[in-house]
Amino acid sequence: MKESIARATADECRPGCGACCIAPSISSAIPGMPDGKPAGVRCVQLDADNLCRLFGDPRRPAVCARFGFDRELCGEHRDQALERIAALELAT
């Protein structure tokens, strides 16, 4: 039982990472950023603990709600996630 719980949590977003709120550009409006945000710019809704203030809030942009944890993209730690998401941003 403990093994299955560990596997389930291993595939969830890392609390305090925030890479998906920094690395990619977001073209839709965000509360506090009406024109969205450029790549590499920290979202104003990302708090000091790198957690989204709008998580679960209907004002959260749909693009943000659809951005989920992906082990291949997010890597083993936050720095890898930042690098990989930034590289994907440049490629698209």
N, C-alpha and C positions, 0 to 999 in steps of 0.2 A: 504494500500500500504506500509506504513512504516513497518508493522509487517512482510510482506513477504521479504522485504529487510533485516531486522534484522535476519530472519531465514536463508537467503541465506549466509550472511557473517558469521553466527555462525558456519557453517560447513566448513569453510576454515581454512587453516593453520594459526597458530598464528604468526604474524610477530615478529621476534626477539627471537623465541623459540630455534631453533637450536638443539633440542634433537635428531632428526634423523641424525644429522651430528656429533654427539658425541657418543651416546650410542651403536649403532650397529657396528659390524665389517663390513668392506667392502673389499671383496677379489679382486675386479677389480681395475685396475690402475686409479688413480686420478691425474690430473696435479699437480705436486709437491709432490705426494706420489705414485711413480711408482709401489709399491707393495701393494697398498691399505692401509687400516688402521685397527688396532685392536680395539676391543670394548672398549669404555670408553676413547678413544683418540680423541681429537678435530681435525676435518678435517682442513687442512691448507687453504682450500678454504672458510672457515667460517670466516666472517669478525668480527670486534669488536662489531657490532650490532647484531651478530648471524644471519646474512643473507648470503646466498650462493653467492659467487662471480661468480659462473658458471651457475646460474639460467638462462635458455634460451640459453645457450651456447652449441653448438653441442659437445664440449669436456666433458660435464657433463656426468658422468657414467649413463648408462641406469638404474641401480638399484636405483640410487638416484632419477631419473625422475619418476620412478614407485612408489616410497614411498610417499603416499599421506596421508592427514589428516584423521584420524579415531577417532571419539569422544571416543570410548571405549578404544582404545590404548593410545591416547594422554591425556585423562583425562581433568581436569578442569584448569590445569596450568602446566607450564614448568617442575616443580619438579616431578609432577605425570608422565609426559611424559618420563622424563629421567628414573625414576624408572621402569615404565612399559616396556619400550623398552629394558632396561637392563635385566629385568626378562625374556622377550621373547628371547633375545639373549642367555641367559644361558640355556633356555629350548630347544634350537634348535641346 
